[in-house]
Amino acid sequence: MELLLAITLILIGLALIVAEVYLIPGMNIAGIVGVGLVLFGLGYAFTASGWVAGLSVLVGTLAAGGLLFLLLWRSGAWRQFVLATSLKDTAADRPGAYRARYLGKEGVAVTPLRPVGIVEVEGERIEAATEGQYIAAGSRVRVVAMDRRRYFVRLAKHLESSPSTESTES
């Protein structure tokens, strides 16, 4: 009779855990009471019926719990407990990473920059600002910085190839 009471308590506890997952998620009281009933039923099985009966009830409880976990996993109910997005911080995941691809690139001023205007970089037109100076349309510019709203450009200075690099190539 004691063993039947322990098994009944464990089954009620498992049913409360399932109800917590499917019917009343976020309430936590049914799940806590369910876990408490399972633990109390296991303890009662060991103390009232002995080690052999207690171990058999423990194995049965682990099998039933594993089966319930498998059913919850396959039904998709377990997804509400698991974070679906990654918390890793990769450069591609950050919002400004895509915009930062223009940093250091050269382009052409499409409109006069006084100090804000349109610049074409790698075939795309972007709004850019200078650091206060006027840049005429058609000038070569380099993207030197960016903030949340805009890019900052300066006149691009083309470096002449030095004679030392030409002599080493021949």
DACOR-V251688 format. One record per pair of residues at least 24 apart in sequence whose C-alpha atoms are under 10 Angstrom apart, sorted by the first residue. I is the first residue (numbers start at 1). J is the second residue. D is the distance in Angstrom with one decimal. If there is no record, write none. Layout:
BEGIN
i = [I:I]
j = [J:J]
d = [D:D]
END
This chain:
BEGIN
i = [1:1:2:2:2:2:2:2:3:3:3:3:3:3:3:3:3:3:3:4:4:5:5:5:6:6:6:6:6:6:6:6:6:6:6:6:6:6:7:7:7:7:7:7:7:7:7:8:8:8:9:9:9:9:9:9:9:9:9:9:10:10:10:10:10:10:10:10:10:10:10:10:10:10:10:11:11:11:11:11:11:12:12:12:13:13:13:13:13:14:14:14:14:14:15:17:17:18:18:18:18:21:21:21:21:21:22:22:22:25:25:25:26:95:96:96:96:99:99:99:99:99:100:100:100:100:100:101:102:102:102:102:102:102:102:103:103:103:103:103:103:103:103:104:104:104:104:104:104:105:105:105:105:105:105:106:106:106:106:106:106:106:106:106:106:107:107:107:107:107:107:107:107:107:108:108:108:108:108:108:108:108:108:109:109:109:109:109:109:109:109:109:109:110:110:110:110:110:111:111:111:111:111:112:112:112:112:113:113:113:115:115:116:116:116:116:119:119:119:126:126:127:127:128:128:128:129:129:130:130]
j = [48:49:41:44:45:47:48:49:41:42:44:45:46:48:49:50:53:54:57:41:45:41:44:45:37:38:39:40:41:42:43:44:45:46:48:49:54:57:38:41:42:44:45:57:58:60:61:37:38:41:34:36:37:38:39:40:41:42:44:45:34:35:36:37:38:39:40:41:42:45:57:58:60:61:64:37:38:41:61:64:65:37:38:41:37:38:39:40:41:38:61:64:65:68:68:65:68:68:69:72:77:72:77:78:80:81:72:77:78:77:80:81:80:148:146:147:148:146:147:148:150:151:143:145:146:147:151:143:126:142:143:144:145:146:151:142:143:144:145:146:151:152:153:141:142:143:144:145:153:141:142:143:144:153:156:140:141:142:143:144:153:154:155:156:157:138:139:140:141:142:143:153:155:156:136:137:138:139:140:141:142:155:156:135:136:137:138:139:140:141:142:153:155:136:137:138:139:140:135:136:137:138:139:136:137:138:139:137:139:153:152:153:150:151:152:153:143:151:153:150:151:151:152:152:153:154:153:154:154:155]
d = [9.6:9.3:9.9:7.9:7.2:9.6:6.2:6.7:9.0:9.7:8.2:5.8:9.1:7.4:6.3:9.7:7.6:8.5:8.4:9.9:8.9:7.7:8.6:8.4:9.1:8.6:9.8:8.0:4.4:6.6:8.3:6.0:5.4:9.2:8.9:9.4:9.3:8.3:8.8:6.6:8.2:9.4:7.9:7.2:9.8:9.2:8.6:9.5:9.4:7.9:9.0:9.6:5.8:6.5:9.1:7.7:5.3:8.7:9.4:10.0:8.2:8.7:9.2:6.0:4.4:7.7:7.9:5.3:7.2:9.8:9.1:9.8:9.9:7.4:9.8:8.6:7.5:9.0:8.5:9.0:9.9:7.3:7.9:9.7:4.9:5.1:8.7:9.4:8.6:6.9:8.9:8.4:7.4:8.4:9.7:9.9:9.5:7.9:9.4:8.4:10.0:8.3:7.0:7.9:8.8:9.2:8.9:7.0:9.5:10.0:8.8:9.8:9.9:9.8:9.4:9.0:7.8:8.6:9.8:9.4:9.6:9.2:9.9:8.8:7.6:9.6:9.3:10.0:9.6:9.0:6.5:8.8:9.1:9.0:8.6:8.1:5.2:5.9:6.4:7.6:8.4:9.2:9.4:9.9:6.2:5.2:5.7:8.1:9.3:8.5:5.6:5.7:8.1:9.7:9.6:6.9:5.6:4.3:6.4:9.4:9.1:9.6:9.2:7.0:9.9:9.4:8.4:5.8:5.3:6.2:7.9:9.3:9.7:8.6:9.9:7.7:5.7:5.6:4.7:5.8:8.4:9.5:9.4:7.7:7.1:5.0:5.1:5.5:6.5:6.7:9.7:9.5:9.5:8.7:5.3:6.0:8.3:9.8:8.9:7.3:4.7:7.5:9.4:4.6:4.4:8.1:8.8:7.2:9.8:9.4:9.6:9.7:9.4:9.6:9.0:9.7:9.4:9.5:8.8:8.4:8.0:6.8:8.9:5.5:6.5:9.9:6.1:8.8:6.2:8.9]
END
